[in-house]
Amino acid sequence: MRMHLTGAAAALLLLAGVGAVAAQDVIIQPEQDTVIREYVKKQPLASVKIPGVELNVGTALPDTVELHEVPDVKYRYVVIDNRTVLVDPGTRKIVKVYD
């Protein structure tokens, strides 16, 4: 009986972990994505280099990187290595990388 409960507890913890990861996913609505793309195209920025930083969703950018506002959108953007990156200003984590 004890072995059965331990397995059930492990499965519950595993499912809780999966839920926590899913909760961190950022979903940008198509309308919002269109606003962001159009604004970024009209307001081009010079590309910056940040050695040692990989452009992946979830990567936190250093405080030295200046983030730029997109009107009516809670996220900010910056161009790194000629790729536009959308960033959560509260956590400074990348939420989307545009090609």
OpenMM code with the backbone's topology and positions (N, CA, C; nanometers):
from openmm import Vec3, app, unit

residues = "MET ARG MET HIS LEU THR GLY ALA ALA ALA ALA LEU LEU LEU LEU ALA GLY VAL GLY ALA VAL ALA ALA GLN ASP VAL ILE ILE GLN PRO GLU GLN ASP THR VAL ILE ARG GLU TYR VAL LYS LYS GLN PRO LEU ALA SER VAL LYS ILE PRO GLY VAL GLU LEU ASN VAL GLY THR ALA LEU PRO ASP THR VAL GLU LEU HIS GLU VAL PRO ASP VAL LYS TYR ARG TYR VAL VAL ILE ASP ASN ARG THR VAL LEU VAL ASP PRO GLY THR ARG LYS ILE VAL LYS VAL TYR ASP".split()
positions = [
    Vec3(0.0830, -0.1195, 0.0000),
    Vec3(0.0000, 0.0000, 0.0000),
    Vec3(0.0868, 0.1250, 0.0000),
    Vec3(0.1937, 0.1232, 0.0807),
    Vec3(0.2823, 0.2393, 0.0886),
    Vec3(0.3466, 0.2680, -0.0470),
    Vec3(0.3856, 0.1645, -0.1193),
    Vec3(0.4486, 0.1794, -0.2509),
    Vec3(0.3503, 0.2444, -0.3488),
    Vec3(0.2245, 0.2053, -0.3401),
    Vec3(0.1215, 0.2597, -0.4282),
    Vec3(0.1010, 0.4095, -0.4018),
    Vec3(0.0991, 0.4507, -0.2769),
    Vec3(0.0825, 0.5915, -0.2421),
    Vec3(0.2026, 0.6737, -0.2867),
    Vec3(0.3217, 0.6200, -0.2761),
    Vec3(0.4414, 0.6922, -0.3191),
    Vec3(0.4367, 0.7170, -0.4697),
    Vec3(0.3946, 0.6188, -0.5460),
    Vec3(0.3817, 0.6350, -0.6910),
    Vec3(0.2778, 0.7393, -0.7267),
    Vec3(0.1666, 0.7371, -0.6553),
    Vec3(0.0608, 0.8353, -0.6802),
    Vec3(0.1091, 0.9758, -0.6458),
    Vec3(0.1834, 0.9882, -0.5369),
    Vec3(0.2366, 1.1193, -0.4979),
    Vec3(0.3356, 1.1700, -0.6020),
    Vec3(0.4193, 1.0811, -0.6537),
    Vec3(0.5163, 1.1203, -0.7565),
    Vec3(0.4444, 1.1658, -0.8833),
    Vec3(0.3402, 1.0951, -0.9218),
    Vec3(0.2631, 1.1323, -1.0412),
    Vec3(0.1965, 1.2682, -1.0221),
    Vec3(0.1455, 1.2932, -0.9025),
    Vec3(0.0821, 1.4213, -0.8736),
    Vec3(0.1824, 1.5351, -0.8824),
    Vec3(0.3012, 1.5148, -0.8286),
    Vec3(0.4057, 1.6171, -0.8366),
    Vec3(0.4470, 1.6424, -0.9809),
    Vec3(0.4561, 1.5369, -1.0591),
    Vec3(0.4922, 1.5507, -1.2002),
    Vec3(0.3867, 1.6326, -1.2737),
    Vec3(0.2603, 1.6030, -1.2502),
    Vec3(0.1532, 1.6788, -1.3152),
    Vec3(0.1523, 1.8237, -1.2693),
    Vec3(0.1803, 1.8489, -1.1449),
    Vec3(0.1864, 1.9860, -1.0934),
    Vec3(0.2977, 2.0622, -1.1625),
    Vec3(0.4105, 1.9974, -1.1857),
    Vec3(0.5223, 2.0608, -1.2552),
    Vec3(0.4875, 2.0959, -1.3979),
    Vec3(0.4171, 2.0061, -1.4657),
    Vec3(0.3750, 2.0322, -1.6035),
    Vec3(0.2798, 2.1506, -1.6067),
    Vec3(0.1901, 2.1594, -1.5108),
    Vec3(0.0975, 2.2724, -1.5034),
    Vec3(0.1690, 2.4031, -1.4808),
    Vec3(0.2729, 2.4024, -1.3994),
    Vec3(0.3491, 2.5244, -1.3723),
    Vec3(0.4207, 2.5721, -1.4970),
    Vec3(0.4746, 2.4799, -1.5744),
    Vec3(0.5429, 2.5186, -1.6982),
    Vec3(0.4425, 2.5758, -1.7968),
    Vec3(0.3267, 2.5129, -1.8094),
    Vec3(0.2251, 2.5612, -1.9026),
    Vec3(0.1754, 2.6991, -1.8625),
    Vec3(0.1692, 2.7264, -1.7325),
    Vec3(0.1219, 2.8561, -1.6860),
    Vec3(0.2166, 2.9680, -1.7242),
    Vec3(0.3426, 2.9369, -1.7519),
    Vec3(0.4398, 3.0393, -1.7875),
    Vec3(0.4332, 3.0754, -1.9354),
    Vec3(0.3629, 2.9948, -2.0163),
    Vec3(0.3521, 3.0240, -2.1584),
    Vec3(0.2768, 3.1544, -2.1786),
    Vec3(0.3275, 3.2360, -2.2706),
    Vec3(0.2627, 3.3621, -2.3022),
    Vec3(0.1921, 3.3454, -2.4350),
    Vec3(0.0660, 3.3805, -2.4381),
    Vec3(-0.0104, 3.3710, -2.5620),
    Vec3(-0.0410, 3.5117, -2.6085),
    Vec3(0.0070, 3.5426, -2.7274),
    Vec3(-0.0173, 3.6740, -2.7868),
    Vec3(-0.1272, 3.6563, -2.8906),
    Vec3(-0.2357, 3.7276, -2.8708),
    Vec3(-0.3486, 3.7172, -2.9625),
    Vec3(-0.3091, 3.7682, -3.1012),
    Vec3(-0.3694, 3.7142, -3.2076),
    Vec3(-0.3344, 3.7559, -3.3437),
    Vec3(-0.3465, 3.9070, -3.3658),
    Vec3(-0.4499, 3.9694, -3.3073),
    Vec3(-0.4667, 4.1136, -3.3250),
    Vec3(-0.3504, 4.1889, -3.2605),
    Vec3(-0.3121, 4.1434, -3.1424),
    Vec3(-0.2017, 4.2066, -3.0699),
    Vec3(-0.0708, 4.1840, -3.1456),
    Vec3(-0.0524, 4.0652, -3.2012),
    Vec3(0.0679, 4.0338, -3.2775),
    Vec3(0.0785, 4.1250, -3.3998),
    Vec3(-0.0334, 4.1513, -3.4651),
    Vec3(-0.0351, 4.2408, -3.5818),
    Vec3(0.0048, 4.3820, -3.5405),
    Vec3(-0.0492, 4.4302, -3.4289),
    Vec3(-0.0141, 4.5638, -3.3791),
    Vec3(0.1359, 4.5717, -3.3519),
    Vec3(0.1894, 4.4702, -3.2878),
    Vec3(0.3325, 4.4682, -3.2550),
    Vec3(0.4166, 4.4691, -3.3820),
    Vec3(0.3853, 4.3820, -3.4758),
    Vec3(0.4630, 4.3735, -3.6009),
    Vec3(0.4608, 4.5065, -3.6778),
    Vec3(0.3434, 4.5678, -3.6884),
    Vec3(0.3325, 4.6945, -3.7615),
    Vec3(0.4098, 4.8056, -3.6912),
    Vec3(0.3997, 4.8108, -3.5596),
    Vec3(0.4686, 4.9157, -3.4847),
    Vec3(0.6203, 4.8998, -3.4969),
    Vec3(0.6680, 4.7794, -3.4811),
    Vec3(0.8117, 4.7532, -3.4882),
    Vec3(0.8666, 4.7868, -3.6274),
    Vec3(0.7868, 4.7600, -3.7290),
    Vec3(0.8283, 4.7912, -3.8664),
    Vec3(0.8394, 4.9427, -3.8869),
    Vec3(0.7460, 5.0180, -3.8256),
    Vec3(0.7454, 5.1646, -3.8389),
    Vec3(0.8476, 5.2321, -3.7485),
    Vec3(0.8893, 5.1639, -3.6429),
    Vec3(0.9835, 5.2202, -3.5447),
    Vec3(1.1091, 5.1326, -3.5366),
    Vec3(1.1860, 5.1250, -3.6443),
    Vec3(1.3023, 5.0353, -3.6419),
    Vec3(1.4071, 5.0813, -3.5408),
    Vec3(1.4718, 4.9841, -3.4798),
    Vec3(1.5784, 5.0105, -3.3840),
    Vec3(1.7094, 4.9544, -3.4376),
    Vec3(1.8182, 5.0123, -3.3923),
    Vec3(1.9493, 4.9560, -3.4253),
    Vec3(1.9640, 4.8236, -3.3504),
    Vec3(2.0215, 4.7269, -3.4156),
    Vec3(2.0441, 4.5970, -3.3541),
    Vec3(2.1588, 4.6056, -3.2542),
    Vec3(2.1423, 4.5383, -3.1414),
    Vec3(2.2476, 4.5347, -3.0403),
    Vec3(2.3005, 4.3920, -3.0287),
    Vec3(2.4199, 4.3805, -2.9775),
    Vec3(2.4811, 4.2498, -2.9518),
    Vec3(2.4869, 4.2300, -2.8014),
    Vec3(2.4512, 4.1116, -2.7566),
    Vec3(2.4603, 4.0780, -2.6144),
    Vec3(2.5339, 3.9444, -2.6052),
    Vec3(2.6645, 3.9495, -2.5861),
    Vec3(2.7420, 3.8247, -2.5791),
    Vec3(2.6920, 3.7322, -2.4679),
    Vec3(2.6818, 3.6052, -2.5009),
    Vec3(2.6436, 3.5052, -2.4018),
    Vec3(2.4953, 3.4900, -2.3784),
    Vec3(2.4124, 3.5663, -2.4478),
    Vec3(2.2674, 3.5565, -2.4299),
    Vec3(2.2075, 3.4874, -2.5511),
    Vec3(2.1353, 3.3776, -2.5246),
    Vec3(2.0678, 3.3059, -2.6325),
    Vec3(1.9270, 3.3617, -2.6498),
    Vec3(1.8866, 3.3768, -2.7733),
    Vec3(1.7542, 3.4325, -2.8015),
    Vec3(1.6493, 3.3221, -2.7987),
    Vec3(1.6125, 3.2832, -2.6784),
    Vec3(1.5114, 3.1806, -2.6567),
    Vec3(1.4023, 3.2355, -2.5660),
    Vec3(1.2802, 3.1884, -2.5871),
    Vec3(1.1710, 3.2260, -2.4978),
    Vec3(1.2088, 3.1822, -2.3566),
    Vec3(1.1940, 3.2739, -2.2615),
    Vec3(1.2261, 3.2448, -2.1223),
    Vec3(1.3616, 3.2964, -2.0780),
    Vec3(1.4482, 3.3334, -2.1739),
    Vec3(1.5787, 3.3881, -2.1383),
    Vec3(1.5607, 3.5292, -2.0845),
    Vec3(1.6239, 3.5584, -1.9720),
    Vec3(1.6166, 3.6927, -1.9131),
    Vec3(1.7266, 3.7802, -1.9714),
    Vec3(1.6906, 3.9023, -2.0073),
    Vec3(1.7881, 3.9972, -2.0604),
    Vec3(1.8480, 4.0789, -1.9462),
    Vec3(1.9744, 4.1155, -1.9580),
    Vec3(2.0377, 4.1969, -1.8535),
    Vec3(1.9720, 4.3344, -1.8416),
    Vec3(1.9872, 4.3952, -1.7251),
    Vec3(1.9307, 4.5282, -1.6997),
    Vec3(1.9905, 4.6353, -1.7903),
    Vec3(2.1060, 4.6077, -1.8480),
    Vec3(2.1731, 4.7055, -1.9337),
    Vec3(2.1069, 4.7185, -2.0707),
    Vec3(2.0195, 4.6252, -2.1052),
    Vec3(1.9511, 4.6286, -2.2349),
    Vec3(1.8298, 4.7199, -2.2244),
    Vec3(1.8253, 4.8211, -2.3100),
    Vec3(1.7126, 4.9145, -2.3099),
    Vec3(1.5939, 4.8529, -2.3839),
    Vec3(1.4805, 4.8482, -2.3157),
    Vec3(1.3577, 4.7956, -2.3750),
    Vec3(1.2723, 4.9119, -2.4229),
    Vec3(1.2067, 4.8933, -2.5369),
    Vec3(1.1277, 5.0007, -2.5980),
    Vec3(0.9799, 4.9635, -2.5973),
    Vec3(0.8983, 5.0638, -2.5700),
    Vec3(0.7545, 5.0451, -2.5549),
    Vec3(0.6843, 5.0265, -2.6887),
    Vec3(0.5808, 4.9435, -2.6858),
    Vec3(0.4857, 4.9324, -2.7953),
    Vec3(0.3541, 4.9842, -2.7380),
    Vec3(0.2977, 5.0910, -2.7944),
    Vec3(0.1745, 5.1474, -2.7378),
    Vec3(0.0627, 5.0434, -2.7251),
    Vec3(-0.0075, 5.0492, -2.6132),
    Vec3(-0.1228, 4.9628, -2.5853),
    Vec3(-0.0883, 4.8143, -2.5731),
    Vec3(0.0391, 4.7828, -2.5535),
    Vec3(0.0823, 4.6447, -2.5347),
    Vec3(0.1678, 4.6412, -2.4085),
    Vec3(0.1479, 4.5400, -2.3251),
    Vec3(0.2223, 4.5370, -2.1992),
    Vec3(0.3683, 4.4976, -2.2172),
    Vec3(0.4014, 4.4391, -2.3312),
    Vec3(0.5381, 4.3954, -2.3549),
    Vec3(0.6223, 4.5058, -2.4176),
    Vec3(0.7532, 4.4896, -2.4107),
    Vec3(0.8489, 4.5833, -2.4705),
    Vec3(0.9282, 4.5070, -2.5762),
    Vec3(1.0017, 4.5820, -2.6590),
    Vec3(1.0806, 4.5143, -2.7614),
    Vec3(1.2200, 4.5721, -2.7711),
    Vec3(1.3072, 4.4927, -2.8312),
    Vec3(1.4447, 4.5309, -2.8576),
    Vec3(1.4899, 4.4456, -2.9764),
    Vec3(1.5867, 4.4952, -3.0512),
    Vec3(1.6401, 4.4189, -3.1633),
    Vec3(1.7788, 4.3694, -3.1234),
    Vec3(1.7935, 4.2378, -3.1217),
    Vec3(1.9195, 4.1742, -3.0844),
    Vec3(1.9624, 4.0851, -3.2001),
    Vec3(2.0859, 4.1037, -3.2457),
    Vec3(2.1378, 4.0243, -3.3583),
    Vec3(2.0415, 4.0247, -3.4772),
    Vec3(1.9862, 4.1418, -3.5067),
    Vec3(1.8941, 4.1635, -3.6189),
    Vec3(1.7628, 4.0864, -3.6080),
    Vec3(1.7267, 4.0478, -3.4863),
    Vec3(1.5988, 3.9807, -3.4623),
    Vec3(1.5229, 4.0604, -3.3564),
    Vec3(1.3969, 4.0880, -3.3846),
    Vec3(1.3135, 4.1600, -3.2885),
    Vec3(1.2693, 4.0637, -3.1795),
    Vec3(1.2856, 4.1089, -3.0559),
    Vec3(1.2551, 4.0256, -2.9405),
    Vec3(1.1517, 4.0977, -2.8541),
    Vec3(1.0453, 4.0285, -2.8190),
    Vec3(0.9415, 4.0819, -2.7323),
    Vec3(0.9718, 4.0361, -2.5896),
    Vec3(0.9674, 4.1313, -2.4958),
    Vec3(1.0137, 4.1051, -2.3595),
    Vec3(0.9081, 4.1486, -2.2573),
    Vec3(0.8917, 4.0684, -2.1530),
    Vec3(0.8066, 4.1066, -2.0401),
    Vec3(0.8884, 4.2035, -1.9554),
    Vec3(0.8451, 4.3301, -1.9418),
    Vec3(0.9269, 4.4276, -1.8691),
    Vec3(0.9400, 4.3985, -1.7198),
    Vec3(0.8467, 4.3252, -1.6629),
    Vec3(0.8529, 4.2932, -1.5209),
    Vec3(0.9614, 4.1919, -1.4875),
    Vec3(0.9753, 4.0935, -1.5735),
    Vec3(1.0738, 3.9870, -1.5500),
    Vec3(1.1954, 3.9989, -1.6403),
    Vec3(1.1830, 4.0806, -1.7456),
    Vec3(1.2860, 4.0982, -1.8481),
    Vec3(1.3110, 3.9684, -1.9265),
    Vec3(1.2145, 3.8773, -1.9212),
    Vec3(1.2277, 3.7510, -1.9938),
    Vec3(1.1684, 3.7654, -2.1341),
    Vec3(1.2332, 3.6998, -2.2289),
    Vec3(1.1857, 3.6988, -2.3675),
    Vec3(1.0568, 3.6164, -2.3744),
    Vec3(0.9537, 3.6757, -2.4369),
    Vec3(0.8272, 3.6037, -2.4541),
    Vec3(0.8046, 3.5627, -2.5988),
    Vec3(0.8750, 3.6300, -2.6925),
    Vec3(0.8616, 3.5920, -2.8337),
    Vec3(0.9820, 3.6467, -2.9096),
    Vec3(1.0281, 3.5670, -3.0061),
    Vec3(1.1368, 3.6095, -3.0939),
    Vec3(1.0808, 3.6122, -3.2359),
    Vec3(1.0864, 3.7290, -3.2988),
    Vec3(1.0407, 3.7434, -3.4369),
    Vec3(1.1606, 3.7260, -3.5308),
    Vec3(1.1356, 3.6630, -3.6437),
    Vec3(1.2422, 3.6485, -3.7443),
    Vec3(1.2415, 3.7635, -3.8393),
] * unit.nanometer
topology = app.Topology()
chain = topology.addChain("A")
for resn in residues:
    res = topology.addResidue(resn, chain)
    for name in ("N", "CA", "C"):
        topology.addAtom(name, app.Element.getBySymbol(name[0]), res)
